[in-house]
Amino acid sequence: MSFKRLKDAILKQELGMPADHNRQSAIMGTRPAGWFNNLRSEQRPALALGLTLLGVAALWSASSYGYYALVQTLGLESGYNDAPAIFAAYYLAWTGLALLWFRGVLAGSLVRQKIVAHIVAMAPVMAVFALFVAVVLPSLPPVSVWRAPSDPPEFMFASGWYYVPKSADILFQQVLVASMIYTAAQYKFSIRTIAIGMGLMFGGFHILLALDGFLPLYVARFTIAATLFGLIAPYLYLRLKHGFRWAYGLHWSFYALDAAITHFLLAVPRWAIV
């Protein structure tokens, strides 16, 4: 018996499975997600999913806290609008950290061939978004300072540069969303259960906008949209061939649509335009 066959036989005896199972799991992304692999097992799906949710909450909370701390440190009024390059790099760094954290469950999506395919497919989509920012957005009626809330969200008076870091922020959020969905699917949760859970969690995260002092109408609008997105996201990722592209495009499109509607609803009155 060759050394390789002997090694495979020993692994099979110890683990109760074919020796190449672990290697295939690592390649296909079916190993437990994150840095808690040693604490998880297929017999404890609730623990595995719970640890994933804790990881997502930690990354999301830390990135939000770091954003406001960085804005204050730099003495900025609007991080996205005043320093778009810095905050685009900031959220790309968080995206990289999230990919590293959940590398186990996302391994199947991090193959170079798939990454290149996503980039090629998303290029025209991002070109359309860039056209919206460069052409459509400046042509919309300006938002009135009298009609806007006293503490308006950044996008209301933002320039097109706002959407550069926002695009990176959406990418970071989609990595977190994909990690939760793939982890739950890996442990055989039904897609309906995943959808309900994602709707509650994604919507629940956006309720926290109220703690930042935003108006109830703004919080309600984003919470409802986030809840609806959470409900359909599992179907996009698990039922469509290129779920990430659909999810990212839909997520980005909401901000474009919301900005357009806001510009019309809160537009400067005609009589005020000289």
One Martini backbone bead per residue (centre of mass of N, CA, C, O) as a GRO file, in nm:
protein
  274
    1MET     BB    1   0.096   0.037   0.023
    2SER     BB    2   0.075   0.348  -0.010
    3PHE     BB    3   0.109   0.638   0.158
    4LYS     BB    4  -0.155   0.769   0.061
    5ARG     BB    5  -0.346   0.531   0.125
    6LEU     BB    6  -0.277   0.514   0.424
    7LYS     BB    7  -0.366   0.800   0.495
    8ASP     BB    8  -0.663   0.769   0.398
    9ALA     BB    9  -0.736   0.533   0.587
   10ILE     BB   10  -0.687   0.682   0.855
   11LEU     BB   11  -0.886   0.914   0.809
   12LYS     BB   12  -1.136   0.737   0.770
   13GLN     BB   13  -1.128   0.607   1.052
   14GLU     BB   14  -1.134   0.874   1.224
   15LEU     BB   15  -1.385   1.031   1.058
   16GLY     BB   16  -1.591   0.858   0.885
   17MET     BB   17  -1.456   0.933   0.595
   18PRO     BB   18  -1.341   1.038   0.328
   19ALA     BB   19  -1.030   1.179   0.286
   20ASP     BB   20  -1.132   1.394   0.054
   21HIS     BB   21  -1.357   1.567   0.195
   22ASN     BB   22  -1.199   1.806   0.322
   23ARG     BB   23  -1.080   1.914   0.059
   24GLN     BB   24  -1.350   1.965  -0.085
   25SER     BB   25  -1.470   2.158   0.124
   26ALA     BB   26  -1.258   2.381   0.093
   27ILE     BB   27  -1.309   2.433  -0.210
   28MET     BB   28  -1.644   2.461  -0.199
   29GLY     BB   29  -1.739   2.595   0.083
   30THR     BB   30  -1.841   2.366   0.329
   31ARG     BB   31  -1.719   2.493   0.552
   32PRO     BB   32  -1.713   2.652   0.818
   33ALA     BB   33  -1.736   2.967   0.912
   34GLY     BB   34  -1.463   3.129   0.989
   35TRP     BB   35  -1.284   3.123   1.322
   36PHE     BB   36  -1.489   2.862   1.442
   37ASN     BB   37  -1.437   2.567   1.342
   38ASN     BB   38  -1.367   2.409   1.618
   39LEU     BB   39  -1.675   2.473   1.742
   40ARG     BB   40  -1.797   2.308   1.507
   41SER     BB   41  -2.086   2.124   1.376
   42GLU     BB   42  -2.330   1.939   1.213
   43GLN     BB   43  -2.486   1.896   1.501
   44ARG     BB   44  -2.463   2.243   1.535
   45PRO     BB   45  -2.629   2.474   1.369
   46ALA     BB   46  -2.703   2.693   1.578
   47LEU     BB   47  -2.412   2.758   1.659
   48ALA     BB   48  -2.302   2.828   1.382
   49LEU     BB   49  -2.503   3.058   1.320
   50GLY     BB   50  -2.453   3.225   1.576
   51LEU     BB   51  -2.152   3.288   1.513
   52THR     BB   52  -2.206   3.433   1.250
   53LEU     BB   53  -2.384   3.659   1.366
   54LEU     BB   54  -2.169   3.769   1.555
   55GLY     BB   55  -1.969   3.843   1.333
   56VAL     BB   56  -2.152   4.040   1.183
   57ALA     BB   57  -2.211   4.232   1.419
   58ALA     BB   58  -1.916   4.308   1.473
   59LEU     BB   59  -1.845   4.425   1.195
   60TRP     BB   60  -2.071   4.632   1.170
   61SER     BB   61  -2.024   4.788   1.434
   62ALA     BB   62  -1.724   4.858   1.390
   63SER     BB   63  -1.761   5.013   1.122
   64SER     BB   64  -1.951   5.230   1.230
   65TYR     BB   65  -1.775   5.339   1.455
   66GLY     BB   66  -1.528   5.403   1.276
   67TYR     BB   67  -1.661   5.609   1.097
   68TYR     BB   68  -1.733   5.826   1.314
   69ALA     BB   69  -1.447   5.850   1.425
   70LEU     BB   70  -1.316   5.945   1.156
   71VAL     BB   71  -1.487   6.194   1.109
   72GLN     BB   72  -1.403   6.335   1.373
   73THR     BB   73  -1.095   6.332   1.334
   74LEU     BB   74  -1.118   6.493   1.043
   75GLY     BB   75  -1.347   6.713   1.057
   76LEU     BB   76  -1.626   6.617   0.937
   77GLU     BB   77  -1.956   6.615   0.807
   78SER     BB   78  -1.902   6.417   0.543
   79GLY     BB   79  -1.750   6.141   0.456
   80TYR     BB   80  -1.842   6.065   0.167
   81ASN     BB   81  -1.827   6.368   0.049
   82ASP     BB   82  -1.538   6.477   0.169
   83ALA     BB   83  -1.395   6.156   0.163
   84PRO     BB   84  -1.422   5.921  -0.065
   85ALA     BB   85  -1.147   5.771  -0.078
   86ILE     BB   86  -1.116   5.695   0.219
   87PHE     BB   87  -1.403   5.541   0.246
   88ALA     BB   88  -1.356   5.338   0.026
   89ALA     BB   89  -1.108   5.210   0.158
   90TYR     BB   90  -1.242   5.140   0.424
   91TYR     BB   91  -1.463   4.937   0.303
   92LEU     BB   92  -1.262   4.754   0.159
   93ALA     BB   93  -1.124   4.659   0.416
   94TRP     BB   94  -1.380   4.532   0.540
   95THR     BB   95  -1.426   4.336   0.311
   96GLY     BB   96  -1.164   4.179   0.346
   97LEU     BB   97  -1.221   4.091   0.638
   98ALA     BB   98  -1.485   3.937   0.577
   99LEU     BB   99  -1.360   3.733   0.381
  100LEU     BB  100  -1.168   3.616   0.591
  101TRP     BB  101  -1.371   3.535   0.810
  102PHE     BB  102  -1.567   3.382   0.567
  103ARG     BB  103  -1.388   3.183   0.389
  104GLY     BB  104  -1.525   2.908   0.415
  105VAL     BB  105  -1.819   2.973   0.290
  106LEU     BB  106  -1.675   3.150   0.035
  107ALA     BB  107  -1.474   2.975  -0.131
  108GLY     BB  108  -1.651   2.914  -0.392
  109SER     BB  109  -1.649   3.245  -0.462
  110LEU     BB  110  -1.305   3.284  -0.462
  111VAL     BB  111  -1.256   3.216  -0.739
  112ARG     BB  112  -1.099   3.358  -0.994
  113GLN     BB  113  -1.309   3.301  -1.216
  114LYS     BB  114  -1.552   3.428  -1.064
  115ILE     BB  115  -1.439   3.710  -1.015
  116VAL     BB  116  -1.399   3.785  -1.311
  117ALA     BB  117  -1.694   3.742  -1.395
  118HIS     BB  118  -1.812   3.959  -1.210
  119ILE     BB  119  -1.655   4.200  -1.320
  120VAL     BB  120  -1.755   4.180  -1.613
  121ALA     BB  121  -2.066   4.187  -1.548
  122MET     BB  122  -2.054   4.463  -1.363
  123ALA     BB  123  -1.946   4.686  -1.548
  124PRO     BB  124  -2.212   4.784  -1.690
  125VAL     BB  125  -2.366   4.841  -1.431
  126MET     BB  126  -2.166   5.056  -1.321
  127ALA     BB  127  -2.200   5.241  -1.567
  128VAL     BB  128  -2.493   5.311  -1.509
  129PHE     BB  129  -2.446   5.431  -1.229
  130ALA     BB  130  -2.249   5.650  -1.328
  131LEU     BB  131  -2.457   5.789  -1.509
  132PHE     BB  132  -2.645   5.872  -1.283
  133VAL     BB  133  -2.437   6.044  -1.124
  134ALA     BB  134  -2.337   6.233  -1.373
  135VAL     BB  135  -2.640   6.301  -1.504
  136VAL     BB  136  -2.905   6.264  -1.339
  137LEU     BB  137  -2.856   6.387  -1.059
  138PRO     BB  138  -2.786   6.690  -1.150
  139SER     BB  139  -3.088   6.719  -1.292
  140LEU     BB  140  -3.218   6.733  -1.038
  141PRO     BB  141  -3.385   6.868  -0.805
  142PRO     BB  142  -3.317   7.048  -0.551
  143VAL     BB  143  -3.286   7.045  -0.220
  144SER     BB  144  -3.452   7.177   0.041
  145VAL     BB  145  -3.369   7.323   0.343
  146TRP     BB  146  -3.673   7.361   0.441
  147ARG     BB  147  -3.770   7.052   0.379
  148ALA     BB  148  -3.559   6.940   0.527
  149PRO     BB  149  -3.424   6.805   0.773
  150SER     BB  150  -3.226   6.902   1.036
  151ASP     BB  151  -3.090   6.591   1.007
  152PRO     BB  152  -2.968   6.496   0.736
  153PRO     BB  153  -2.880   6.285   0.525
  154GLU     BB  154  -2.616   6.273   0.317
  155PHE     BB  155  -2.759   6.234   0.026
  156MET     BB  156  -2.929   6.499  -0.008
  157PHE     BB  157  -2.637   6.689  -0.042
  158ALA     BB  158  -2.488   6.522  -0.243
  159SER     BB  159  -2.261   6.418  -0.444
  160GLY     BB  160  -2.136   6.188  -0.663
  161TRP     BB  161  -1.903   6.095  -0.463
  162TYR     BB  162  -2.075   5.943  -0.254
  163TYR     BB  163  -2.098   5.665  -0.439
  164VAL     BB  164  -1.821   5.543  -0.393
  165PRO     BB  165  -1.832   5.450  -0.091
  166LYS     BB  166  -2.114   5.324  -0.116
  167SER     BB  167  -2.027   5.086  -0.295
  168ALA     BB  168  -1.838   4.963  -0.080
  169ASP     BB  169  -2.051   4.929   0.141
  170ILE     BB  170  -2.234   4.733  -0.017
  171LEU     BB  171  -2.023   4.515  -0.049
  172PHE     BB  172  -1.990   4.457   0.252
  173GLN     BB  173  -2.287   4.381   0.305
  174GLN     BB  174  -2.298   4.140   0.098
  175VAL     BB  175  -2.097   3.962   0.240
  176LEU     BB  176  -2.265   3.928   0.496
  177VAL     BB  177  -2.519   3.817   0.365
  178ALA     BB  178  -2.390   3.571   0.224
  179SER     BB  179  -2.281   3.436   0.481
  180MET     BB  180  -2.554   3.381   0.616
  181ILE     BB  181  -2.693   3.222   0.388
  182TYR     BB  182  -2.478   2.996   0.342
  183THR     BB  183  -2.476   2.890   0.629
  184ALA     BB  184  -2.775   2.811   0.650
  185ALA     BB  185  -2.775   2.623   0.400
  186GLN     BB  186  -2.552   2.427   0.499
  187TYR     BB  187  -2.757   2.356   0.760
  188LYS     BB  188  -3.056   2.307   0.627
  189PHE     BB  189  -3.211   2.549   0.595
  190SER     BB  190  -3.473   2.687   0.488
  191ILE     BB  191  -3.551   2.937   0.271
  192ARG     BB  192  -3.782   3.051   0.440
  193THR     BB  193  -3.628   3.083   0.705
  194ILE     BB  194  -3.406   3.264   0.593
  195ALA     BB  195  -3.589   3.493   0.495
  196ILE     BB  196  -3.711   3.570   0.766
  197GLY     BB  197  -3.445   3.621   0.914
  198MET     BB  198  -3.333   3.839   0.718
  199GLY     BB  199  -3.564   4.038   0.747
  200LEU     BB  200  -3.532   4.086   1.052
  201MET     BB  201  -3.229   4.165   1.057
  202PHE     BB  202  -3.202   4.381   0.833
  203GLY     BB  203  -3.426   4.556   0.952
  204GLY     BB  204  -3.315   4.581   1.243
  205PHE     BB  205  -3.054   4.735   1.178
  206HIS     BB  206  -3.216   4.995   1.062
  207ILE     BB  207  -3.348   5.087   1.329
  208LEU     BB  208  -3.075   5.213   1.443
  209LEU     BB  209  -3.106   5.493   1.304
  210ALA     BB  210  -3.256   5.628   1.543
  211LEU     BB  211  -2.988   5.672   1.715
  212ASP     BB  212  -2.891   5.908   1.497
  213GLY     BB  213  -3.163   6.108   1.465
  214PHE     BB  214  -3.361   6.020   1.270
  215LEU     BB  215  -3.641   6.023   1.117
  216PRO     BB  216  -3.906   5.812   1.119
  217LEU     BB  217  -3.951   5.805   0.809
  218TYR     BB  218  -3.665   5.722   0.733
  219VAL     BB  219  -3.647   5.464   0.903
  220ALA     BB  220  -3.897   5.324   0.783
  221ARG     BB  221  -3.807   5.314   0.488
  222PHE     BB  222  -3.541   5.148   0.534
  223THR     BB  223  -3.662   4.912   0.692
  224ILE     BB  224  -3.859   4.809   0.478
  225ALA     BB  225  -3.653   4.769   0.253
  226ALA     BB  226  -3.468   4.574   0.413
  227THR     BB  227  -3.680   4.357   0.466
  228LEU     BB  228  -3.743   4.291   0.170
  229PHE     BB  229  -3.456   4.217   0.093
  230GLY     BB  230  -3.421   3.987   0.301
  231LEU     BB  231  -3.650   3.806   0.176
  232ILE     BB  232  -3.504   3.783  -0.126
  233ALA     BB  233  -3.199   3.716  -0.103
  234PRO     BB  234  -3.200   3.401  -0.085
  235TYR     BB  235  -3.313   3.365  -0.375
  236LEU     BB  236  -3.080   3.500  -0.521
  237TYR     BB  237  -2.841   3.316  -0.403
  238LEU     BB  238  -2.996   3.012  -0.431
  239ARG     BB  239  -3.152   3.037  -0.734
  240LEU     BB  240  -2.941   3.199  -0.875
  241LYS     BB  241  -2.654   3.204  -1.051
  242HIS     BB  242  -2.607   3.539  -0.993
  243GLY     BB  243  -2.680   3.663  -0.701
  244PHE     BB  244  -2.482   3.893  -0.640
  245ARG     BB  245  -2.556   4.079  -0.875
  246TRP     BB  246  -2.852   4.119  -0.799
  247ALA     BB  247  -2.812   4.220  -0.509
  248TYR     BB  248  -2.628   4.461  -0.566
  249GLY     BB  249  -2.809   4.604  -0.774
  250LEU     BB  250  -3.057   4.636  -0.590
  251HIS     BB  251  -2.923   4.790  -0.362
  252TRP     BB  252  -2.824   5.031  -0.532
  253SER     BB  253  -3.100   5.110  -0.662
  254PHE     BB  254  -3.236   5.213  -0.409
  255TYR     BB  255  -3.061   5.466  -0.370
  256ALA     BB  256  -3.132   5.593  -0.641
  257LEU     BB  257  -3.440   5.605  -0.603
  258ASP     BB  258  -3.444   5.760  -0.334
  259ALA     BB  259  -3.298   6.011  -0.438
  260ALA     BB  260  -3.500   6.089  -0.658
  261ILE     BB  261  -3.751   6.118  -0.482
  262THR     BB  262  -3.635   6.327  -0.285
  263HIS     BB  263  -3.586   6.553  -0.497
  264PHE     BB  264  -3.893   6.585  -0.559
  265LEU     BB  265  -4.027   6.613  -0.271
  266LEU     BB  266  -3.773   6.832  -0.174
  267ALA     BB  267  -3.795   7.059  -0.357
  268VAL     BB  268  -3.746   7.350  -0.475
  269PRO     BB  269  -3.938   7.594  -0.519
  270ARG     BB  270  -4.015   7.779  -0.789
  271TRP     BB  271  -4.029   8.061  -0.638
  272ALA     BB  272  -3.718   8.023  -0.526
  273ILE     BB  273  -3.625   8.042  -0.818
  274VAL     BB  274  -3.414   8.269  -1.000
   0.00000   0.00000   0.00000
